[in-house]
Amino acid sequence: MSARPSPEWTVPERAAAPEDLDPRLLRPTGRTDRLQVVVEHYVPGAGRCPGCGWPVLRRQECPSRQVAVCLLDNRPLPVRLTHLADVVPGARTGRDSAADRDERRRVEDGLPGLFEAPVRAPERGQP
C-alpha cells in the first residue's frame, strides 16, 4: 500500500450572524458601551473570545470587537462583516473617500482642546 497524501479541505470561514454579536451592539449605544465591548471581547491570542466564545484564529478577530472598534472610530465595517450593517445601529459599509476623511479631520482639528495642536502634515503619497 502506497502512502498517498490526504486531500486538503478548504474550510469556509464562518460568517458572523447577528446572534453572534454582543447584544449591546444591536441597539443604539454610547461610547462607554462600545468601549466596554472592546475590552470584554479582547482576545490576547488564538483560541476563543472570552466575551462570546467566538473561535479566533488570530489576535483580535472577534466580530463583536471589530464592530465596536469600527463604531468607535466611525469607520466602515470590514468586508467580512458588511452583511451586519443593517442590524447594527450606526454601522456603515463602503470606503472612506479622501474628501470624507479630509472633512472629518478639519472638523476634529477645529475642536477646542487643552492646547493648540500643530498643523497637520499631509499624508504620505499626497502632494
GULOZA-415698 format. One record per residue (C-alpha): residue number from 1; residue in one letter; z, x, y. Coordinates in nm, 4 decimals. Example, Ala and Ser with C-alpha at 12.3 -4.5 7.8 and 13.67 -1.06 7.14 Angstrom:
residues 2
<site num="1" residu="A" c3="0.7800" c1="1.2300" c2="-0.4500"/>
<site num="2" residu="S" c3="0.7140" c1="1.3670" c2="-0.1060"/>
end
This chain:
residues 127
<site num="1" residu="M" c3="0.0000" c1="0.0000" c2="0.0000"/>
<site num="2" residu="S" c3="-0.1008" c1="0.1485" c2="0.3339"/>
<site num="3" residu="A" c3="0.1135" c1="0.1177" c2="0.6398"/>
<site num="4" residu="R" c3="-0.0675" c1="-0.0953" c2="0.8907"/>
<site num="5" residu="P" c3="0.0605" c1="-0.1258" c2="1.2426"/>
<site num="6" residu="S" c3="0.2036" c1="-0.4636" c2="1.3187"/>
<site num="7" residu="P" c3="0.0113" c1="-0.6689" c2="1.5680"/>
<site num="8" residu="E" c3="0.1773" c1="-0.6818" c2="1.9076"/>
<site num="9" residu="W" c3="0.2512" c1="-1.0192" c2="2.0519"/>
<site num="10" residu="T" c3="0.2405" c1="-1.0759" c2="2.4207"/>
<site num="11" residu="V" c3="0.5366" c1="-1.2883" c2="2.5115"/>
<site num="12" residu="P" c3="0.4596" c1="-1.5063" c2="2.8107"/>
<site num="13" residu="E" c3="0.7096" c1="-1.4794" c2="3.0921"/>
<site num="14" residu="R" c3="0.9379" c1="-1.7791" c2="3.1026"/>
<site num="15" residu="A" c3="0.8820" c1="-1.9813" c2="3.4190"/>
<site num="16" residu="A" c3="1.1923" c1="-2.0895" c2="3.6050"/>
<site num="17" residu="A" c3="1.2417" c1="-2.4645" c2="3.6244"/>
<site num="18" residu="P" c3="1.4431" c1="-2.6456" c2="3.8932"/>
<site num="19" residu="E" c3="1.7294" c1="-2.6952" c2="3.6472"/>
<site num="20" residu="D" c3="1.7466" c1="-2.3149" c2="3.6008"/>
<site num="21" residu="L" c3="1.8307" c1="-2.2644" c2="3.9683"/>
<site num="22" residu="D" c3="2.1763" c1="-2.2712" c2="4.1182"/>
<site num="23" residu="P" c3="2.2352" c1="-2.6378" c2="4.2193"/>
<site num="24" residu="R" c3="2.3253" c1="-2.5317" c2="4.5751"/>
<site num="25" residu="L" c3="1.9637" c1="-2.4260" c2="4.6308"/>
<site num="26" residu="L" c3="1.8331" c1="-2.7747" c2="4.5506"/>
<site num="27" residu="R" c3="1.9983" c1="-2.9257" c2="4.8597"/>
<site num="28" residu="P" c3="1.9885" c1="-2.8151" c2="5.2230"/>
<site num="29" residu="T" c3="2.2151" c1="-2.5121" c2="5.2549"/>
<site num="30" residu="G" c3="2.3521" c1="-2.2936" c2="5.5280"/>
<site num="31" residu="R" c3="2.3558" c1="-1.9170" c2="5.5471"/>
<site num="32" residu="T" c3="2.7022" c1="-1.8939" c2="5.3856"/>
<site num="33" residu="D" c3="2.5963" c1="-2.0887" c2="5.0748"/>
<site num="34" residu="R" c3="2.2836" c1="-1.8768" c2="5.0397"/>
<site num="35" residu="L" c3="2.4855" c1="-1.5556" c2="5.0688"/>
<site num="36" residu="Q" c3="2.7268" c1="-1.6829" c2="4.8016"/>
<site num="37" residu="V" c3="2.4331" c1="-1.7495" c2="4.5673"/>
<site num="38" residu="V" c3="2.3008" c1="-1.3959" c2="4.6275"/>
<site num="39" residu="V" c3="2.6402" c1="-1.2418" c2="4.5477"/>
<site num="40" residu="E" c3="2.7179" c1="-1.4612" c2="4.2465"/>
<site num="41" residu="H" c3="2.3747" c1="-1.4029" c2="4.0896"/>
<site num="42" residu="Y" c3="2.3653" c1="-1.0275" c2="4.1446"/>
<site num="43" residu="V" c3="2.2671" c1="-0.8558" c2="3.8207"/>
<site num="44" residu="P" c3="2.3568" c1="-0.4850" c2="3.8136"/>
<site num="45" residu="G" c3="2.1355" c1="-0.4125" c2="3.5117"/>
<site num="46" residu="A" c3="1.9300" c1="-0.5697" c2="3.2366"/>
<site num="47" residu="G" c3="2.0884" c1="-0.8470" c2="3.0353"/>
<site num="48" residu="R" c3="2.1906" c1="-1.1910" c2="3.1588"/>
<site num="49" residu="C" c3="2.2697" c1="-1.3154" c2="3.5066"/>
<site num="50" residu="P" c3="2.6459" c1="-1.3737" c2="3.5338"/>
<site num="51" residu="G" c3="2.5909" c1="-1.6824" c2="3.7503"/>
<site num="52" residu="C" c3="2.3348" c1="-1.8797" c2="3.5489"/>
<site num="53" residu="G" c3="2.2772" c1="-1.6894" c2="3.2243"/>
<site num="54" residu="W" c3="1.9082" c1="-1.6276" c2="3.3020"/>
<site num="55" residu="P" c3="1.7746" c1="-1.3417" c2="3.0861"/>
<site num="56" residu="V" c3="1.6902" c1="-1.0460" c2="3.3105"/>
<site num="57" residu="L" c3="1.4730" c1="-0.7546" c2="3.2089"/>
<site num="58" residu="R" c3="1.5085" c1="-0.5649" c2="3.5327"/>
<site num="59" residu="R" c3="1.7695" c1="-0.5491" c2="3.8020"/>
<site num="60" residu="Q" c3="1.7986" c1="-0.8417" c2="4.0445"/>
<site num="61" residu="E" c3="1.5418" c1="-1.0600" c2="3.8679"/>
<site num="62" residu="C" c3="1.7413" c1="-1.3850" c2="3.8580"/>
<site num="63" residu="P" c3="1.5319" c1="-1.6671" c2="4.0115"/>
<site num="64" residu="S" c3="1.8330" c1="-1.8162" c2="4.1939"/>
<site num="65" residu="R" c3="1.8988" c1="-1.4842" c2="4.3631"/>
<site num="66" residu="Q" c3="1.5335" c1="-1.4327" c2="4.4529"/>
<site num="67" residu="V" c3="1.5035" c1="-1.7803" c2="4.6046"/>
<site num="68" residu="A" c3="1.8270" c1="-1.7359" c2="4.8025"/>
<site num="69" residu="V" c3="1.7127" c1="-1.3971" c2="4.9385"/>
<site num="70" residu="C" c3="1.3772" c1="-1.5468" c2="5.0445"/>
<site num="71" residu="L" c3="1.5560" c1="-1.8326" c2="5.2209"/>
<site num="72" residu="L" c3="1.7897" c1="-1.5905" c2="5.3976"/>
<site num="73" residu="D" c3="1.5050" c1="-1.3659" c2="5.5124"/>
<site num="74" residu="N" c3="1.2735" c1="-1.6601" c2="5.5910"/>
<site num="75" residu="R" c3="1.0111" c1="-1.5130" c2="5.3587"/>
<site num="76" residu="P" c3="0.7704" c1="-1.6903" c2="5.1254"/>
<site num="77" residu="L" c3="0.8743" c1="-1.7220" c2="4.7612"/>
<site num="78" residu="P" c3="0.7366" c1="-1.4637" c2="4.5167"/>
<site num="79" residu="V" c3="0.4204" c1="-1.5734" c2="4.3359"/>
<site num="80" residu="R" c3="0.6041" c1="-1.6363" c2="4.0090"/>
<site num="81" residu="L" c3="0.8374" c1="-1.8832" c2="4.1845"/>
<site num="82" residu="T" c3="0.5916" c1="-2.0678" c2="4.4110"/>
<site num="83" residu="H" c3="0.5991" c1="-2.3734" c2="4.1858"/>
<site num="84" residu="L" c3="0.9602" c1="-2.4295" c2="4.3035"/>
<site num="85" residu="A" c3="0.8705" c1="-2.4581" c2="4.6734"/>
<site num="86" residu="D" c3="0.8546" c1="-2.8381" c2="4.6533"/>
<site num="87" residu="V" c3="1.2083" c1="-2.8765" c2="4.5151"/>
<site num="88" residu="V" c3="1.3918" c1="-2.6123" c2="4.7225"/>
<site num="89" residu="P" c3="1.4516" c1="-2.7270" c2="5.0828"/>
<site num="90" residu="G" c3="1.3289" c1="-2.4682" c2="5.3318"/>
<site num="91" residu="A" c3="1.1292" c1="-2.2680" c2="5.0770"/>
<site num="92" residu="R" c3="0.7709" c1="-2.1838" c2="5.1562"/>
<site num="93" residu="T" c3="0.4756" c1="-2.0152" c2="4.9935"/>
<site num="94" residu="G" c3="0.1868" c1="-1.8078" c2="5.1151"/>
<site num="95" residu="R" c3="0.1833" c1="-1.4839" c2="5.3024"/>
<site num="96" residu="D" c3="0.3267" c1="-1.3899" c2="5.6375"/>
<site num="97" residu="S" c3="0.0411" c1="-1.3258" c2="5.8725"/>
<site num="98" residu="A" c3="0.0693" c1="-1.0388" c2="6.1156"/>
<site num="99" residu="A" c3="0.0793" c1="-1.2874" c2="6.4053"/>
<site num="100" residu="D" c3="0.3696" c1="-1.4797" c2="6.2471"/>
<site num="101" residu="R" c3="0.5577" c1="-1.1570" c2="6.1830"/>
<site num="102" residu="D" c3="0.4984" c1="-1.0307" c2="6.5372"/>
<site num="103" residu="E" c3="0.6104" c1="-1.3619" c2="6.6880"/>
<site num="104" residu="R" c3="0.9263" c1="-1.3660" c2="6.4748"/>
<site num="105" residu="R" c3="1.0050" c1="-1.0091" c2="6.5837"/>
<site num="106" residu="R" c3="0.9540" c1="-1.0962" c2="6.9520"/>
<site num="107" residu="V" c3="1.1990" c1="-1.3842" c2="6.9156"/>
<site num="108" residu="E" c3="1.4517" c1="-1.1678" c2="6.7286"/>
<site num="109" residu="D" c3="1.4170" c1="-0.8844" c2="6.9822"/>
<site num="110" residu="G" c3="1.4825" c1="-1.1296" c2="7.2656"/>
<site num="111" residu="L" c3="1.8165" c1="-1.2474" c2="7.1258"/>
<site num="112" residu="P" c3="2.1243" c1="-1.1196" c2="7.3088"/>
<site num="113" residu="G" c3="2.3250" c1="-0.8525" c2="7.1316"/>
<site num="114" residu="L" c3="2.6104" c1="-0.6137" c2="7.1889"/>
<site num="115" residu="F" c3="2.3781" c1="-0.3577" c2="7.3434"/>
<site num="116" residu="E" c3="2.0162" c1="-0.3306" c2="7.4459"/>
<site num="117" residu="A" c3="1.8000" c1="-0.2454" c2="7.1487"/>
<site num="118" residu="P" c3="1.5441" c1="0.0346" c2="7.1710"/>
<site num="119" residu="V" c3="1.1797" c1="-0.0593" c2="7.1996"/>
<site num="120" residu="R" c3="1.0358" c1="-0.1336" c2="6.8574"/>
<site num="121" residu="A" c3="0.7802" c1="0.1213" c2="6.7379"/>
<site num="122" residu="P" c3="0.4522" c1="-0.0073" c2="6.5895"/>
<site num="123" residu="E" c3="0.4404" c1="-0.0295" c2="6.2119"/>
<site num="124" residu="R" c3="0.2652" c1="0.2373" c2="6.0098"/>
<site num="125" residu="G" c3="-0.1077" c1="0.1953" c2="5.9897"/>
<site num="126" residu="Q" c3="-0.1261" c1="-0.0114" c2="6.3077"/>
<site num="127" residu="P" c3="-0.2568" c1="0.1283" c2="6.6362"/>
end
